[in-house]
Structures are given as C-alpha cells and as structure tokens.
C-alpha cells in the first residue's frame, strides 16, 4: 500500500484510472477508488484530500453529530454555533 495518494492507470477497459489512498485512510479496508475517466480520477483525488485528517495527515475525517473525528488517530473537532 502507498503512504500517499496517487492516480494511476489500471489496464482495465471499464475503469482505466484509479486513485489509491494511504494505508489506514479509510475504514473500508480498501486501497482506492476506480474511475472511468482521468477527469473523474482528479475530482476523486480532490474529494479524498479534502477528507484527510489535518492532524495526522493519514486518516479519513468523518462527520459526527457535533463536528468531525479522524478514524486513524482519534483527533476531533466540535462545531460551535452562535
């Protein structure tokens, strides 16, 4: 598994591009996302990077009832409303 995000060709005619993410990034134990076009792979990469934990730069941040939490390191932040 990679230690960082990457886009690469797969050789599969149905999904010729893939975006891999770092080990431990997602709870689904997957290694990445298959994409039908290069443009979709770039958009997917942007979405994944936006969900990356700002503390450990490894895990995926998931929304909670009060803010967000990283599944890899346990960091969290609580939303405050005025």
C-alpha positions in Angstrom: 0.0 0.0 0.0 1.0 3.5 -0.6 2.0 6.1 2.0 0.3 8.8 0.0 -2.4 9.5 -2.6 -1.8 8.7 -6.2 -3.5 8.4 -9.6 -2.5 5.7 -11.9 -3.7 3.6 -15.0 -5.2 0.2 -14.2 -5.3 -1.5 -17.6 -9.0 -2.3 -17.0 -11.0 -1.0 -20.0 -14.1 -0.3 -17.9 -12.2 1.7 -15.2 -8.9 2.7 -16.8 -7.9 5.0 -13.9 -7.6 4.5 -10.1 -6.9 6.8 -7.2 -5.1 5.0 -4.4 -5.1 6.3 -0.8 -2.7 5.8 2.1 -2.8 2.7 4.2 -5.3 3.3 7.1 -7.1 6.1 5.3 -10.5 4.5 5.2 -12.4 2.1 7.4 -13.5 0.1 4.4 -10.0 -1.6 4.2 -9.9 -0.7 0.5 -6.9 0.7 -1.3 -8.6 3.2 -3.5 -11.3 4.2 -6.0 -11.7 3.0 -9.6 -12.6 5.7 -12.1 -13.8 5.7 -15.7 -12.0 8.9 -16.8 -8.9 10.8 -15.9 -11.1 13.8 -15.1 -13.1 11.7 -12.6 -9.9 10.5 -11.0 -8.7 14.1 -10.5 -12.0 15.1 -9.0 -12.0 12.0 -6.7 -8.4 12.8 -5.6 -9.6 16.3 -4.6 -12.5 14.9 -2.6 -10.3 12.4 -0.8 -7.7 15.0 0.1 -10.4 17.3 1.5 -11.4 14.4 3.8 -7.8 13.8 5.1 -7.2 14.5 8.8 -5.4 17.8 9.3 -3.7 16.4 12.4 -2.2 13.1 11.4 -2.4 13.5 7.6 -3.2 9.8 7.4 -6.8 9.0 8.3 -10.2 9.9 6.8 -12.2 12.5 8.7 -15.8 11.5 9.2 -18.7 13.7 10.3 -20.2 13.3 13.7 -23.3 14.8 15.4 -21.1 17.6 16.8 -18.3 18.0 14.3 -15.7 15.6 12.9 -13.4 12.8 14.0 -10.4 11.0 12.5 -10.7 7.2 12.4 -7.0 6.8 12.4 -5.7 9.0 15.2 -8.9 9.9 17.1 -8.5 13.6 16.6 -11.7 15.5 16.6 -13.2 19.0 16.5 -16.6 20.2 17.6 -18.6 22.7 15.7 -19.8 25.7 17.6 -22.9 27.6 16.6 -23.6 31.2 17.6 
